[in-house]
Structures are given as structure tokens and as C-alpha cells.
Amino acid sequence: MAHLAEKLKEEGNALFKTGDYVGATSKYSAAIQKDPTNPFLFTNRAYARIKLEEWSPVIDDCLKSLELNPNNNIKAYYYLAQGQLGLKHPNEALTSALTAYNVALFTRSTSTNSAAELVTACKKAKFEARERDRLRTRGALRAQLEDKLQQELDEELEGINRKLKKGDMRGHDADQERRWAREAWKKNVDELRSTFAVADPQNQPHREVPDYFLDGITFEVMNDPVVTKNGQSYDRTTIIEHLKRSPYDPLTREPLTINDLRPNLALRSAIEEFWKNNVGWVVDW
């Protein structure tokens, strides 16, 4: 049965490349019926379901894949985090994304950068959830307006997903439509927050940590940033600890020594100014 499952998987891969995520999911499901012990079939189907934004089934597939292969299963943890993030469970998503990142570091995987970006996205989502709760206690109107914008986005995304599943829209077109919808939503939210910040600067400032202030290993705000010969910045303490265990850059996977590190003075100055202006809340990041 394994050879039949492999054939169905390849057919699913071909459909996936064309943007037929519904057809790909069907082929992967058929492959699983032929070989239900293959963990990679479940991660393949999970990825197709991510494209369909079927978050609960994504999580089910990832958990099954991890049950079958709990060791160094980067894709399962990576997709699991996306499913949890899709269901607006940022705490659980962050745990899964960090696991994927740590496995990627351990195995020197080409997925390390992608896992790092997902960890940052999960941390942002977790912080944003706390921010929304905080602001609700200070400004009910802003919270109501943001909830309205979120509701409109959710409805637009649901409409796109319905068209995709009915075959009225190809996968690549749906990907683009979703991206445009989310970009428009973010622009509207940013404009709303800016308006409230101008009207009430004491109670309504928008809190956000720039990505380039974050250490690429711990994902915390750096205190003493250093830069590698390839331009990647890390906190001095964390990169030195990493180099004691591995002679490679954790993100680029290229050889790296302590002697290759140089102080990033401009970034340090910017971070110090940021800490000075935001010390009351940055510790919660």
C-alpha cells in the first residue's frame, strides 16, 4: 500500500503547485487511507489545509503527525503553530513555534529563518491580545471599532474561502485576495490607532516593538547588540552562548566565531532610546 500512497501524494503535490488546494487535500486524504502510519502525509495535508484556512483540521493533522513521529518533526510543529494562530490562540502557537525553531536550530535546518519569523509573529499576536484587553479598560469606543474592523475582515476572508472551496477561485488568486484584505485591514487599524493616539496621547499610545530590536535566538529586546560579518544582529550574551555549542550562525548556518562579532553601536543607541521612552511596558514583551 505504501507505493500507492506515494503515488497519491505526488498527485497531491502536483495539484498543490497549481493552487488546487481542495484537490490536493483530497489526494493526501486518499494517500493516508493507503498508509495511515506515514507522518509526512499528515503534514502535507496540514499544509494544504492551511491554504484553505481550515485551522482545526490543520491542528488535528499536526498532532497525528507528531504522534507518529515525535522526533525533530519541524513541519508538524511549524504548521501546528499556524493552526493555533489561525484560531487566535497565540500562547499555544508561541509554544509550538518555539519548539519548531529549537528543532531547526538543533538540526541546522534550512527552515530556521522561517521558524524565527513565525515565533516573532506569535509573540506579536500574544502581545496584541494583551494590548486589546488593556485598551478595552481605557477606551470602549476604540475597542468596539477595532472589533468591527476585525469582524469585517473575518467575513471577507470567509467569503474568499467559500469561493475557493466551491471552485469559483483558484488557490493562488485566493492567496492574493487574502493578502490584500489583511493589508487593507492593517492599514485601517493603524489609522484608527493613530487617530486615538492623537486625541488621547496619555492613554491611547500604540505599543509595538520593532522586529529589528529583537534577538534572533531569544526573541527578546536586545541590550548589547552585536553584528556578524553577514549583517545579522544578536544580543552579545545569547550569541556567545550559542557559539559555545555550535560554530555556526543560527540563522544563516554559515561558520561563525566570536572574533567575527562587532558591536552594533547604531542599533544599541536606538534600543537605549526605545527603552528610555517605553520602559513601563517593554518588560512585558
Secondary structure, 3 states (H helix, E strand, C coil): CHHHHHHHHHHHHHHHHHCCHHHHHHHHHHHHHHCCCCHHHHHHHHHHHHHHCCHHHHHHHHHHHHHHCCCCCHHHHHHHHHHHHHCCCHHHHHHHHHHHHHHHHHHCCCCHHHHHHHHHHHHHHHHHHHHHHHHHCCCHHHHHHHHHHHHHHHHHHHHHHHHHHHCCCCHHHHHHHHHHHHHHHHHHHHHHHHHHHHHCCCCCCCCCCCHHHECCCCCCECCCEEECCCCCEEEHHHHHHHHHHCCECCCCCCECCHHHCEECHHHHHHHHHHHHHHHHHHCCC
